[in-house]
């Protein structure tokens, strides 16, 4: 799943380690989410949304959503 | 279970891991030294040596289980994946060895080596997967 985590983090000048520390997860977790290798659980996605003050759907993009809308 | 961060979970694992490994090493080395004092090892000593060797290992298995419970979701997934692959490799190897024994291709195999074999397969899997979600 695509996301804008790297952009949001860069805006705040946070390193992956900074973000990981605030969420209580490993730096490797943040890296895996940013590179799209791992999709976070709903609780972790909500924590990210809360931390950045944005709705989940602003942070994570459903790659199939565009195709569904186009079909409709 | 109280919420524990990744760092706390990792610290809780490491705080116990090294003392348990030190106990295990002391049991092996101490047991070998003490064994030389006896002409024939008494049964009580062999039971004691078995317990002293195995209990730290059980301790390590327990803290591994606790770490998996407490760590973050990505690390948990990576750990469980590496453990599953390590366990499959170990079970496969044990089956091959078992049949080799059955068909008398080999004499005996020291069963206690299965655990180190599992740890090696699990560790190598983690390295090969290269996700860095290590303890």
N, CA and C atoms of all chains as a GROMACS GRO file, in nm:
protein
  621
    1UNK      N    1   0.084  -0.119   0.000
    1UNK     CA    2   0.000   0.000   0.000
    1UNK      C    3   0.088   0.125   0.000
    2UNK      N    4   0.053   0.221  -0.086
    2UNK     CA    5   0.132   0.345  -0.093
    2UNK      C    6   0.099   0.435   0.026
    3UNK      N    7   0.196   0.516   0.065
    3UNK     CA    8   0.171   0.610   0.175
    3UNK      C    9   0.263   0.731   0.164
    4UNK      N   10   0.228   0.834   0.238
    4UNK     CA   11   0.308   0.958   0.233
    4UNK      C   12   0.382   0.981   0.366
    5UNK      N   13   0.412   0.870   0.431
    5UNK     CA   14   0.478   0.876   0.562
    5UNK      C   15   0.612   0.948   0.554
    6UNK      N   16   0.689   0.916   0.450
    6UNK     CA   17   0.822   0.976   0.435
    6UNK      C   18   0.811   1.129   0.423
    7UNK      N   19   0.710   1.174   0.347
    7UNK     CA   20   0.689   1.318   0.327
    7UNK      C   21   0.650   1.385   0.458
    8UNK      N   22   0.555   1.323   0.529
    8UNK     CA   23   0.509   1.379   0.657
    8UNK      C   24   0.623   1.387   0.758
    9UNK      N   25   0.704   1.283   0.754
    9UNK     CA   26   0.818   1.277   0.848
    9UNK      C   27   0.920   1.386   0.812
   10UNK      N   28   0.946   1.400   0.681
   10UNK     CA   29   1.044   1.501   0.635
   10UNK      C   30   0.996   1.643   0.669
   11UNK      N   31   0.865   1.666   0.658
   11UNK     CA   32   0.810   1.799   0.691
   11UNK      C   33   0.843   1.837   0.835
   12UNK      N   34   0.844   1.737   0.920
   12UNK     CA   35   0.871   1.762   1.063
   12UNK      C   36   1.018   1.742   1.098
   13UNK      N   37   1.098   1.710   0.997
   13UNK     CA   38   1.243   1.686   1.016
   13UNK      C   39   1.270   1.575   1.119
   14UNK      N   40   1.186   1.473   1.113
   14UNK     CA   41   1.205   1.358   1.202
   14UNK      C   42   1.279   1.249   1.127
   15UNK      N   43   1.369   1.182   1.196
   15UNK     CA   44   1.432   1.063   1.137
   15UNK      C   45   1.338   0.945   1.157
   16UNK      N   46   1.369   0.834   1.092
   16UNK     CA   47   1.288   0.712   1.112
   16UNK      C   48   1.293   0.671   1.259
   17UNK      N   49   1.412   0.688   1.318
   17UNK     CA   50   1.428   0.652   1.460
   17UNK      C   51   1.341   0.740   1.549
   18UNK      N   52   1.333   0.870   1.516
   18UNK     CA   53   1.248   0.962   1.595
   18UNK      C   54   1.102   0.917   1.593
   19UNK      N   55   1.056   0.887   1.472
   19UNK     CA   56   0.916   0.845   1.456
   19UNK      C   57   0.891   0.712   1.529
   20UNK      N   58   0.988   0.620   1.512
   20UNK     CA   59   0.976   0.489   1.577
   20UNK      C   60   0.967   0.505   1.728
   21UNK      N   61   1.050   0.594   1.782
   21UNK     CA   62   1.051   0.619   1.927
   21UNK      C   63   0.914   0.668   1.975
   22UNK      N   64   0.855   0.759   1.898
   22UNK     CA   65   0.727   0.817   1.939
   22UNK      C   66   0.613   0.714   1.933
   23UNK      N   67   0.629   0.618   1.841
   23UNK     CA   68   0.524   0.517   1.826
   23UNK      C   69   0.551   0.392   1.911
   24UNK      N   70   0.673   0.382   1.964
   24UNK     CA   71   0.709   0.265   2.044
   24UNK      C   72   0.733   0.141   1.960
   25UNK      N   73   0.777   0.163   1.833
   25UNK     CA   74   0.807   0.050   1.745
   25UNK      C   75   0.953   0.057   1.702
   26UNK      N   76   0.998  -0.042   1.624
   26UNK     CA   77   1.137  -0.042   1.580
   26UNK      C   78   1.154   0.049   1.458
   27UNK      N   79   1.278   0.094   1.437
   27UNK     CA   80   1.307   0.176   1.318
   27UNK      C   81   1.281   0.095   1.191
   28UNK      N   82   1.311  -0.036   1.201
   28UNK     CA   83   1.289  -0.123   1.085
   28UNK      C   84   1.141  -0.127   1.046
   29UNK      N   85   1.053  -0.114   1.145
   29UNK     CA   86   0.908  -0.114   1.116
   29UNK      C   87   0.873   0.007   1.031
   30UNK      N   88   0.926   0.124   1.072
   30UNK     CA   89   0.898   0.248   0.998
   30UNK      C   90   0.950   0.237   0.856
   31UNK      N   91   1.073   0.185   0.844
   31UNK     CA   92   1.132   0.169   0.711
   31UNK      C   93   1.047   0.076   0.624
   32UNK      N   94   1.002  -0.034   0.683
   32UNK     CA   95   0.921  -0.131   0.606
   32UNK      C   96   0.788  -0.069   0.562
   33UNK      N   97   0.728   0.014   0.648
   33UNK     CA   98   0.601   0.078   0.612
   33UNK      C   99   0.625   0.181   0.501
   34UNK      N  100   0.730   0.263   0.517
   34UNK     CA  101   0.757   0.368   0.418
   34UNK      C  102   0.787   0.311   0.280
   35UNK      N  103   0.857   0.199   0.277
   35UNK     CA  104   0.894   0.140   0.148
   35UNK      C  105   0.784   0.049   0.093
   36UNK      N  106   0.673   0.040   0.164
   36UNK     CA  107   0.560  -0.039   0.116
   36UNK      C  108   0.578  -0.189   0.131
   37UNK      N  109   0.681  -0.229   0.210
   37UNK     CA  110   0.704  -0.374   0.229
   37UNK      C  111   0.612  -0.431   0.336
   38UNK      N  112   0.557  -0.342   0.417
   38UNK     CA  113   0.471  -0.388   0.527
   38UNK      C  114   0.355  -0.291   0.544
   39UNK      N  115   0.234  -0.345   0.552
   39UNK     CA  116   0.116  -0.263   0.579
   39UNK      C  117   0.084  -0.271   0.728
   40UNK      N  118   0.077  -0.155   0.796
   40UNK     CA  119   0.054  -0.160   0.941
   40UNK      C  120  -0.086  -0.207   0.977
   41UNK      N  121  -0.100  -0.253   1.100
   41UNK     CA  122  -0.232  -0.292   1.150
   41UNK      C  123  -0.316  -0.166   1.168
   42UNK      N  124  -0.448  -0.182   1.188
   42UNK     CA  125  -0.534  -0.065   1.211
   42UNK      C  126  -0.492   0.015   1.334
   43UNK      N  127  -0.462  -0.050   1.450
   43UNK     CA  128  -0.419   0.029   1.566
   43UNK      C  129  -0.295   0.114   1.536
   44UNK      N  130  -0.197   0.056   1.463
   44UNK     CA  131  -0.076   0.133   1.433
   44UNK      C  132  -0.106   0.244   1.331
   45UNK      N  133  -0.193   0.216   1.235
   45UNK     CA  134  -0.232   0.318   1.137
   45UNK      C  135  -0.304   0.434   1.209
   46UNK      N  136  -0.389   0.401   1.305
   46UNK     CA  137  -0.458   0.506   1.383
   46UNK      C  138  -0.357   0.587   1.464
   47UNK      N  139  -0.256   0.520   1.521
   47UNK     CA  140  -0.154   0.591   1.598
   47UNK      C  141  -0.079   0.690   1.508
   48UNK      N  142  -0.048   0.645   1.385
   48UNK     CA  143   0.021   0.733   1.290
   48UNK      C  144  -0.068   0.853   1.255
   49UNK      N  145  -0.196   0.824   1.230
   49UNK     CA  146  -0.290   0.931   1.193
   49UNK      C  147  -0.302   1.033   1.306
   50UNK      N  148  -0.308   0.983   1.428
   50UNK     CA  149  -0.319   1.070   1.546
   50UNK      C  150  -0.193   1.157   1.560
   51UNK      N  151  -0.079   1.093   1.541
   51UNK     CA  152   0.049   1.164   1.556
   51UNK      C  153   0.064   1.276   1.453
   52UNK      N  154   0.021   1.248   1.329
   52UNK     CA  155   0.036   1.349   1.223
   52UNK      C  156  -0.088   1.438   1.209
   53UNK      N  157  -0.191   1.410   1.289
   53UNK     CA  158  -0.312   1.493   1.286
   53UNK      C  159  -0.383   1.488   1.152
   54UNK      N  160  -0.383   1.371   1.090
   54UNK     CA  161  -0.448   1.353   0.959
   54UNK      C  162  -0.534   1.227   0.960
   55UNK      N  163  -0.637   1.222   0.877
   55UNK     CA  164  -0.713   1.097   0.867
   55UNK      C  165  -0.628   0.988   0.802
   56UNK      N  166  -0.658   0.864   0.835
   56UNK     CA  167  -0.579   0.751   0.783
   56UNK      C  168  -0.575   0.754   0.629
   57UNK      N  169  -0.690   0.784   0.568
   57UNK     CA  170  -0.695   0.778   0.421
   57UNK      C  171  -0.611   0.888   0.353
   58UNK      N  172  -0.571   0.990   0.430
   58UNK     CA  173  -0.479   1.091   0.376
   58UNK      C  174  -0.336   1.036   0.373
   59UNK      N  175  -0.308   0.949   0.467
   59UNK     CA  176  -0.170   0.897   0.479
   59UNK      C  177  -0.150   0.774   0.390
   60UNK      N  178  -0.249   0.686   0.392
   60UNK     CA  179  -0.238   0.562   0.313
   60UNK      C  180  -0.332   0.568   0.193
   61UNK      N  181  -0.278   0.536   0.077
   61UNK     CA  182  -0.358   0.537  -0.046
   61UNK      C  183  -0.387   0.393  -0.089
   62UNK      N  184  -0.514   0.368  -0.113
   62UNK     CA  185  -0.552   0.236  -0.163
   62UNK      C  186  -0.525   0.233  -0.313
   63UNK      N  187  -0.429   0.152  -0.360
   63UNK     CA  188  -0.395   0.154  -0.503
   63UNK      C  189  -0.511   0.108  -0.593
   64UNK      N  190  -0.606   0.036  -0.534
   64UNK     CA  191  -0.718  -0.015  -0.616
   64UNK      C  192  -0.836   0.081  -0.614
   65UNK      N  193  -0.832   0.183  -0.529
   65UNK     CA  194  -0.946   0.275  -0.517
   65UNK      C  195  -0.972   0.348  -0.648
   66UNK      N  196  -0.865   0.391  -0.715
   66UNK     CA  197  -0.879   0.462  -0.842
   66UNK      C  198  -0.946   0.377  -0.947
   67UNK      N  199  -0.906   0.250  -0.951
   67UNK     CA  200  -0.963   0.157  -1.049
   67UNK      C  201  -1.112   0.135  -1.023
   68UNK      N  202  -1.151   0.127  -0.894
   68UNK     CA  203  -1.292   0.106  -0.858
   68UNK      C  204  -1.374   0.229  -0.900
   69UNK      N  205  -1.320   0.348  -0.869
   69UNK     CA  206  -1.391   0.472  -0.904
   69UNK      C  207  -1.407   0.484  -1.056
   70UNK      N  208  -1.303   0.448  -1.129
   70UNK     CA  209  -1.307   0.456  -1.275
   70UNK      C  210  -1.413   0.362  -1.332
   71UNK      N  211  -1.423   0.242  -1.269
   71UNK     CA  212  -1.520   0.142  -1.315
   71UNK      C  213  -1.662   0.188  -1.289
   72UNK      N  214  -1.679   0.265  -1.179
   72UNK     CA  215  -1.813   0.314  -1.146
   72UNK      C  216  -1.851   0.430  -1.240
   73UNK      N  217  -0.202  -0.771   2.937
   73UNK     CA  218  -0.057  -0.742   2.942
   73UNK      C  219  -0.035  -0.592   2.921
   74UNK      N  220   0.047  -0.532   3.005
   74UNK     CA  221   0.074  -0.389   2.993
   74UNK      C  222   0.147  -0.362   2.862
   75UNK      N  223   0.120  -0.243   2.805
   75UNK     CA  224   0.184  -0.212   2.677
   75UNK      C  225   0.333  -0.188   2.698
   76UNK      N  226   0.411  -0.254   2.620
   76UNK     CA  227   0.557  -0.241   2.628
   76UNK      C  228   0.605  -0.194   2.492
   77UNK      N  229   0.695  -0.094   2.490
   77UNK     CA  230   0.746  -0.046   2.361
   77UNK      C  231   0.850  -0.145   2.309
   78UNK      N  232   0.888  -0.127   2.182
   78UNK     CA  233   0.987  -0.215   2.120
   78UNK      C  234   1.118  -0.211   2.198
   79UNK      N  235   1.161  -0.090   2.237
   79UNK     CA  236   1.288  -0.077   2.310
   79UNK      C  237   1.283  -0.149   2.444
   80UNK      N  238   1.168  -0.134   2.513
   80UNK     CA  239   1.155  -0.201   2.644
   80UNK      C  240   1.156  -0.352   2.627
   81UNK      N  241   1.086  -0.400   2.525
   81UNK     CA  242   1.081  -0.545   2.500
   81UNK      C  243   1.220  -0.599   2.470
   82UNK      N  244   1.295  -0.524   2.388
   82UNK     CA  245   1.430  -0.565   2.351
   82UNK      C  246   1.521  -0.567   2.474
   83UNK      N  247   1.508  -0.464   2.559
   83UNK     CA  248   1.590  -0.457   2.680
   83UNK      C  249   1.556  -0.573   2.774
   84UNK      N  250   1.424  -0.598   2.790
   84UNK     CA  251   1.382  -0.708   2.878
   84UNK      C  252   1.437  -0.842   2.829
   85UNK      N  253   1.449  -0.858   2.698
   85UNK     CA  254   1.504  -0.981   2.641
   85UNK      C  255   1.653  -0.990   2.671
   86UNK      N  256   1.725  -0.881   2.640
   86UNK     CA  257   1.871  -0.884   2.653
   86UNK      C  258   1.917  -0.894   2.798
   87UNK      N  259   1.841  -0.833   2.889
   87UNK     CA  260   1.878  -0.837   3.032
   87UNK      C  261   1.882  -0.981   3.083
   88UNK      N  262   1.794  -1.066   3.028
   88UNK     CA  263   1.791  -1.206   3.072
   88UNK      C  264   1.876  -1.299   2.986
   89UNK      N  265   1.891  -1.266   2.858
   89UNK     CA  266   1.958  -1.358   2.766
   89UNK      C  267   2.102  -1.389   2.809
   90UNK      N  268   2.182  -1.285   2.833
   90UNK     CA  269   2.324  -1.307   2.861
   90UNK      C  270   2.348  -1.379   2.994
   91UNK      N  271   2.277  -1.341   3.103
   91UNK     CA  272   2.296  -1.418   3.227
   91UNK      C  273   2.256  -1.566   3.210
   92UNK      N  274   2.150  -1.592   3.135
   92UNK     CA  275   2.109  -1.731   3.114
   92UNK      C  276   2.214  -1.808   3.034
   93UNK      N  277   2.272  -1.742   2.933
   93UNK     CA  278   2.378  -1.807   2.854
   93UNK      C  279   2.502  -1.830   2.940
   94UNK      N  280   2.530  -1.735   3.032
   94UNK     CA  281   2.645  -1.751   3.122
   94UNK      C  282   2.622  -1.871   3.214
   95UNK      N  283   2.497  -1.886   3.263
   95UNK     CA  284   2.463  -2.000   3.349
   95UNK      C  285   2.480  -2.132   3.273
   96UNK      N  286   2.436  -2.132   3.149
   96UNK     CA  287   2.445  -2.251   3.064
   96UNK      C  288   2.592  -2.291   3.044
   97UNK      N  289   2.674  -2.190   3.011
   97UNK     CA  290   2.817  -2.216   2.989
   97UNK      C  291   2.882  -2.266   3.118
   98UNK      N  292   2.845  -2.202   3.231
   98UNK     CA  293   2.901  -2.243   3.361
   98UNK      C  294   2.862  -2.387   3.392
   99UNK      N  295   2.737  -2.424   3.360
   99UNK     CA  296   2.690  -2.561   3.388
   99UNK      C  297   2.769  -2.662   3.305
  100UNK      N  298   2.792  -2.629   3.178
  100UNK     CA  299   2.866  -2.721   3.089
  100UNK      C  300   3.012  -2.735   3.136
  101UNK      N  301   3.077  -2.619   3.157
  101UNK     CA  302   3.218  -2.623   3.196
  101UNK      C  303   3.235  -2.678   3.337
  102UNK      N  304   3.150  -2.630   3.429
  102UNK     CA  305   3.156  -2.677   3.568
  102UNK      C  306   3.128  -2.826   3.577
  103UNK      N  307   3.028  -2.871   3.502
  103UNK     CA  308   2.992  -3.013   3.502
  103UNK      C  309   3.108  -3.100   3.455
  104UNK      N  310   3.176  -3.054   3.351
  104UNK     CA  311   3.290  -3.130   3.297
  104UNK      C  312   3.402  -3.139   3.401
  105UNK      N  313   3.427  -3.024   3.468
  105UNK     CA  314   3.533  -3.022   3.570
  105UNK      C  315   3.499  -3.111   3.688
  106UNK      N  316   3.375  -3.099   3.736
  106UNK     CA  317   3.333  -3.178   3.854
  106UNK      C  318   3.332  -3.327   3.819
  107UNK      N  319   3.292  -3.357   3.696
  107UNK     CA  320   3.283  -3.496   3.652
  107UNK      C  321   3.419  -3.567   3.665
  108UNK      N  322   3.527  -3.491   3.649
  108UNK     CA  323   3.662  -3.551   3.657
  108UNK      C  324   3.696  -3.595   3.800
  109UNK      N  325   3.621  -3.544   3.900
  109UNK     CA  326   3.646  -3.580   4.038
  109UNK      C  327   3.596  -3.722   4.070
  110UNK      N  328   3.500  -3.768   3.990
  110UNK     CA  329   3.441  -3.900   4.016
  110UNK      C  330   3.504  -4.005   3.923
  111UNK      N  331   3.517  -4.124   3.979
  111UNK     CA  332   3.564  -4.234   3.894
  111UNK      C  333   3.452  -4.275   3.799
  112UNK      N  334   3.333  -4.291   3.859
  112UNK     CA  335   3.212  -4.312   3.780
  112UNK      C  336   3.111  -4.208   3.826
  113UNK      N  337   3.053  -4.135   3.730
  113UNK     CA  338   2.959  -4.028   3.767
  113UNK      C  339   2.839  -4.087   3.840
  114UNK      N  340   2.810  -4.037   3.964
  114UNK     CA  341   2.690  -4.087   4.033
  114UNK      C  342   2.563  -4.037   3.964
  115UNK      N  343   2.457  -4.115   3.981
  115UNK     CA  344   2.331  -4.085   3.911
  115UNK      C  345   2.278  -3.947   3.948
  116UNK      N  346   2.286  -3.912   4.080
  116UNK     CA  347   2.235  -3.782   4.125
  116UNK      C  348   2.307  -3.667   4.056
  117UNK      N  349   2.438  -3.689   4.032
  117UNK     CA  350   2.517  -3.585   3.967
  117UNK      C  351   2.473  -3.566   3.821
  118UNK      N  352   2.443  -3.677   3.756
  118UNK     CA  353   2.401  -3.669   3.615
  118UNK      C  354   2.265  -3.601   3.603
  119UNK      N  355   2.175  -3.630   3.700
  119UNK     CA  356   2.045  -3.562   3.700
  119UNK      C  357   2.064  -3.412   3.725
  120UNK      N  358   2.150  -3.380   3.819
  120UNK     CA  359   2.177  -3.240   3.853
  120UNK      C  360   2.238  -3.165   3.734
  121UNK      N  361   2.332  -3.233   3.667
  121UNK     CA  362   2.398  -3.173   3.550
  121UNK      C  363   2.296  -3.149   3.438
  122UNK      N  364   2.208  -3.246   3.418
  122UNK     CA  365   2.104  -3.231   3.314
  122UNK      C  366   2.016  -3.109   3.346
  123UNK      N  367   1.972  -3.100   3.473
  123UNK     CA  368   1.885  -2.989   3.513
  123UNK      C  369   1.957  -2.855   3.497
  124UNK      N  370   2.083  -2.851   3.542
  124UNK     CA  371   2.160  -2.725   3.536
  124UNK      C  372   2.183  -2.680   3.392
  125UNK      N  373   2.190  -2.775   3.300
  125UNK     CA  374   2.213  -2.742   3.160
  125UNK      C  375   2.084  -2.701   3.090
  126UNK      N  376   1.977  -2.773   3.124
  126UNK     CA  377   1.851  -2.755   3.053
  126UNK      C  378   1.771  -2.634   3.103
  127UNK      N  379   1.777  -2.607   3.233
  127UNK     CA  380   1.697  -2.495   3.286
  127UNK      C  381   1.730  -2.360   3.222
  128UNK      N  382   1.859  -2.324   3.204
  128UNK     CA  383   1.886  -2.198   3.134
  128UNK      C  384   1.832  -2.196   2.991
  129UNK      N  385   1.835  -2.313   2.927
  129UNK     CA  386   1.782  -2.320   2.789
  129UNK      C  387   1.631  -2.294   2.790
  130UNK      N  388   1.561  -2.356   2.888
  130UNK     CA  389   1.417  -2.330   2.900
  130UNK      C  390   1.392  -2.181   2.927
  131UNK      N  391   1.482  -2.122   3.006
  131UNK     CA  392   1.472  -1.979   3.035
  131UNK      C  393   1.481  -1.896   2.906
  132UNK      N  394   1.576  -1.934   2.820
  132UNK     CA  395   1.593  -1.862   2.692
  132UNK      C  396   1.467  -1.880   2.605
  133UNK      N  397   1.414  -2.003   2.603
  133UNK     CA  398   1.292  -2.027   2.524
  133UNK      C  399   1.177  -1.941   2.577
  134UNK      N  400   1.169  -1.928   2.710
  134UNK     CA  401   1.063  -1.846   2.770
  134UNK      C  402   1.079  -1.699   2.732
  135UNK      N  403   1.202  -1.647   2.741
  135UNK     CA  404   1.219  -1.503   2.711
  135UNK      C  405   1.200  -1.476   2.561
  136UNK      N  406   1.227  -1.578   2.478
  136UNK     CA  407   1.199  -1.562   2.334
  136UNK      C  408   1.048  -1.549   2.313
  137UNK      N  409   0.972  -1.635   2.381
  137UNK     CA  410   0.825  -1.630   2.372
  137UNK      C  411   0.774  -1.494   2.420
  138UNK      N  412   0.830  -1.447   2.534
  138UNK     CA  413   0.786  -1.318   2.590
  138UNK      C  414   0.820  -1.204   2.496
  139UNK      N  415   0.939  -1.211   2.433
  139UNK     CA  416   0.980  -1.105   2.340
  139UNK      C  417   0.882  -1.098   2.222
  140UNK      N  418   0.843  -1.214   2.173
  140UNK     CA  419   0.749  -1.217   2.060
  140UNK      C  420   0.614  -1.158   2.100
  141UNK      N  421   0.575  -1.182   2.225
  141UNK     CA  422   0.448  -1.125   2.274
  141UNK      C  423   0.457  -0.973   2.285
  142UNK      N  424   0.574  -0.925   2.330
  142UNK     CA  425   0.584  -0.784   2.368
  142UNK      C  426   0.634  -0.691   2.258
  143UNK      N  427   0.703  -0.745   2.160
  143UNK     CA  428   0.766  -0.658   2.060
  143UNK      C  429   0.661  -0.599   1.964
  144UNK      N  430   0.706  -0.511   1.874
  144UNK     CA  431   0.609  -0.449   1.783
  144UNK      C  432   0.566  -0.548   1.674
  145UNK      N  433   0.458  -0.514   1.606
  145UNK     CA  434   0.394  -0.609   1.514
  145UNK      C  435   0.482  -0.652   1.397
  146UNK      N  436   0.562  -0.560   1.344
  146UNK     CA  437   0.649  -0.594   1.230
  146UNK      C  438   0.758  -0.691   1.274
  147UNK      N  439   0.822  -0.658   1.387
  147UNK     CA  440   0.928  -0.746   1.439
  147UNK      C  441   0.870  -0.884   1.471
  148UNK      N  442   0.750  -0.885   1.530
  148UNK     CA  443   0.685  -1.012   1.562
  148UNK      C  444   0.665  -1.096   1.436
  149UNK      N  445   0.618  -1.031   1.331
  149UNK     CA  446   0.594  -1.102   1.206
  149UNK      C  447   0.725  -1.161   1.151
  150UNK      N  448   0.832  -1.078   1.154
  150UNK     CA  449   0.960  -1.124   1.100
  150UNK      C  450   1.018  -1.238   1.184
  151UNK      N  451   1.006  -1.223   1.317
  151UNK     CA  452   1.058  -1.327   1.407
  151UNK      C  453   0.984  -1.459   1.384
  152UNK      N  454   0.850  -1.450   1.378
  152UNK     CA  455   0.771  -1.572   1.362
  152UNK      C  456   0.797  -1.638   1.228
  153UNK      N  457   0.817  -1.556   1.125
  153UNK     CA  458   0.846  -1.611   0.992
  153UNK      C  459   0.979  -1.686   0.995
  154UNK      N  460   1.082  -1.622   1.056
  154UNK     CA  461   1.214  -1.685   1.063
  154UNK      C  462   1.209  -1.812   1.147
  155UNK      N  463   1.132  -1.807   1.258
  155UNK     CA  464   1.120  -1.925   1.343
  155UNK      C  465   1.048  -2.038   1.270
  156UNK      N  466   0.944  -2.004   1.195
  156UNK     CA  467   0.869  -2.107   1.121
  156UNK      C  468   0.959  -2.174   1.018
  157UNK      N  469   1.034  -2.093   0.943
  157UNK     CA  470   1.122  -2.152   0.841
  157UNK      C  471   1.232  -2.234   0.908
  158UNK      N  472   1.287  -2.179   1.019
  158UNK     CA  473   1.390  -2.253   1.094
  158UNK      C  474   1.337  -2.385   1.145
  159UNK      N  475   1.212  -2.384   1.196
  159UNK     CA  476   1.151  -2.507   1.247
  159UNK      C  477   1.127  -2.607   1.134
  160UNK      N  478   1.085  -2.559   1.017
  160UNK     CA  479   1.062  -2.650   0.904
  160UNK      C  480   1.192  -2.714   0.857
  161UNK      N  481   1.298  -2.634   0.852
  161UNK     CA  482   1.430  -2.689   0.812
  161UNK      C  483   1.474  -2.794   0.913
  162UNK      N  484   1.455  -2.762   1.044
  162UNK     CA  485   1.498  -2.855   1.150
  162UNK      C  486   1.420  -2.986   1.145
  163UNK      N  487   1.289  -2.974   1.129
  163UNK     CA  488   1.205  -3.094   1.123
  163UNK      C  489   1.242  -3.178   1.000
  164UNK      N  490   1.268  -3.110   0.889
  164UNK     CA  491   1.309  -3.181   0.767
  164UNK      C  492   1.440  -3.255   0.788
  165UNK      N  493   1.537  -3.185   0.848
  165UNK     CA  494   1.668  -3.246   0.872
  165UNK      C  495   1.656  -3.363   0.970
  166UNK      N  496   1.572  -3.345   1.075
  166UNK     CA  497   1.554  -3.452   1.175
  166UNK      C  498   1.491  -3.575   1.110
  167UNK      N  499   1.401  -3.553   1.015
  167UNK     CA  500   1.336  -3.665   0.946
  167UNK      C  501   1.439  -3.742   0.862
  168UNK      N  502   1.525  -3.668   0.791
  168UNK     CA  503   1.629  -3.733   0.709
  168UNK      C  504   1.720  -3.816   0.800
  169UNK      N  505   1.763  -3.756   0.913
  169UNK     CA  506   1.852  -3.827   1.006
  169UNK      C  507   1.782  -3.950   1.063
  170UNK      N  508   1.653  -3.933   1.096
  170UNK     CA  509   1.575  -4.045   1.151
  170UNK      C  510   1.570  -4.163   1.055
  171UNK      N  511   1.544  -4.135   0.928
  171UNK     CA  512   1.538  -4.244   0.830
  171UNK      C  513   1.676  -4.305   0.804
  172UNK      N  514   1.780  -4.221   0.809
  172UNK     CA  515   1.916  -4.274   0.792
  172UNK      C  516   1.950  -4.370   0.905
  173UNK      N  517   1.898  -4.337   1.025
  173UNK     CA  518   1.920  -4.428   1.139
  173UNK      C  519   1.841  -4.558   1.119
  174UNK      N  520   1.716  -4.541   1.076
  174UNK     CA  521   1.628  -4.656   1.055
  174UNK      C  522   1.688  -4.754   0.955
  175UNK      N  523   1.745  -4.699   0.847
  175UNK     CA  524   1.804  -4.784   0.743
  175UNK      C  525   1.951  -4.816   0.770
  176UNK      N  526   1.993  -4.782   0.891
  176UNK     CA  527   2.128  -4.814   0.940
  176UNK      C  528   2.240  -4.757   0.853
  177UNK      N  529   2.213  -4.638   0.799
  177UNK     CA  530   2.317  -4.569   0.723
  177UNK      C  531   2.411  -4.496   0.819
  178UNK      N  532   2.356  -4.455   0.933
  178UNK     CA  533   2.437  -4.392   1.037
  178UNK      C  534   2.407  -4.463   1.170
  179UNK      N  535   2.502  -4.454   1.262
  179UNK     CA  536   2.484  -4.522   1.392
  179UNK      C  537   2.384  -4.446   1.478
  180UNK      N  538   2.433  -4.349   1.552
  180UNK     CA  539   2.343  -4.270   1.638
  180UNK      C  540   2.366  -4.123   1.611
  181UNK      N  541   2.268  -4.044   1.650
  181UNK     CA  542   2.280  -3.898   1.633
  181UNK      C  543   2.249  -3.833   1.768
  182UNK      N  544   2.338  -3.745   1.817
  182UNK     CA  545   2.310  -3.679   1.945
  182UNK      C  546   2.190  -3.584   1.934
  183UNK      N  547   2.079  -3.622   1.993
  183UNK     CA  548   1.952  -3.551   1.979
  183UNK      C  549   1.961  -3.407   2.031
  184UNK      N  550   2.048  -3.385   2.132
  184UNK     CA  551   2.056  -3.249   2.189
  184UNK      C  552   2.103  -3.145   2.086
  185UNK      N  553   2.159  -3.192   1.974
  185UNK     CA  554   2.206  -3.100   1.871
  185UNK      C  555   2.091  -3.038   1.790
  186UNK      N  556   1.971  -3.093   1.808
  186UNK     CA  557   1.855  -3.041   1.733
  186UNK      C  558   1.828  -2.895   1.768
  187UNK      N  559   1.839  -2.859   1.895
  187UNK     CA  560   1.811  -2.721   1.937
  187UNK      C  561   1.912  -2.622   1.876
  188UNK      N  562   2.045  -2.647   1.889
  188UNK     CA  563   2.138  -2.557   1.821
  188UNK      C  564   2.114  -2.551   1.671
  189UNK      N  565   2.077  -2.666   1.611
  189UNK     CA  566   2.049  -2.668   1.466
  189UNK      C  567   1.932  -2.575   1.435
  190UNK      N  568   1.828  -2.578   1.521
  190UNK     CA  569   1.713  -2.489   1.501
  190UNK      C  570   1.757  -2.343   1.511
  191UNK      N  571   1.840  -2.312   1.613
  191UNK     CA  572   1.882  -2.172   1.631
  191UNK      C  573   1.965  -2.123   1.512
  192UNK      N  574   2.048  -2.213   1.456
  192UNK     CA  575   2.128  -2.175   1.340
  192UNK      C  576   2.036  -2.150   1.220
  193UNK      N  577   1.940  -2.241   1.196
  193UNK     CA  578   1.848  -2.224   1.081
  193UNK      C  579   1.766  -2.097   1.096
  194UNK      N  580   1.721  -2.072   1.218
  194UNK     CA  581   1.640  -1.953   1.247
  194UNK      C  582   1.723  -1.825   1.226
  195UNK      N  583   1.848  -1.827   1.276
  195UNK     CA  584   1.936  -1.711   1.261
  195UNK      C  585   1.973  -1.684   1.116
  196UNK      N  586   2.006  -1.792   1.043
  196UNK     CA  587   2.042  -1.776   0.902
  196UNK      C  588   1.921  -1.724   0.823
  197UNK      N  589   1.803  -1.773   0.854
  197UNK     CA  590   1.682  -1.727   0.786
  197UNK      C  591   1.664  -1.577   0.807
  198UNK      N  592   1.686  -1.532   0.931
  198UNK     CA  593   1.671  -1.388   0.961
  198UNK      C  594   1.772  -1.306   0.879
  199UNK      N  595   1.895  -1.358   0.870
  199UNK     CA  596   1.998  -1.286   0.793
  199UNK      C  597   1.962  -1.282   0.645
  200UNK      N  598   1.918  -1.396   0.593
  200UNK     CA  599   1.886  -1.405   0.450
  200UNK      C  600   1.768  -1.315   0.416
  201UNK      N  601   1.668  -1.314   0.504
  201UNK     CA  602   1.552  -1.228   0.480
  201UNK      C  603   1.593  -1.081   0.487
  202UNK      N  604   1.698  -1.054   0.567
  202UNK     CA  605   1.761  -0.922   0.566
  202UNK      C  606   1.672  -0.807   0.605
  203UNK      N  607   1.575  -0.830   0.692
  203UNK     CA  608   1.487  -0.721   0.730
  203UNK      C  609   1.535  -0.652   0.858
  204UNK      N  610   1.638  -0.708   0.919
  204UNK     CA  611   1.696  -0.643   1.036
  204UNK      C  612   1.610  -0.646   1.161
  205UNK      N  613   1.504  -0.726   1.159
  205UNK     CA  614   1.416  -0.729   1.276
  205UNK      C  615   1.470  -0.826   1.380
  206UNK      N  616   1.596  -0.805   1.416
  206UNK     CA  617   1.661  -0.898   1.507
  206UNK      C  618   1.656  -0.847   1.650
  207UNK      N  619   1.677  -0.943   1.741
  207UNK     CA  620   1.684  -0.906   1.882
  207UNK      C  621   1.814  -0.834   1.905
   0.00000   0.00000   0.00000
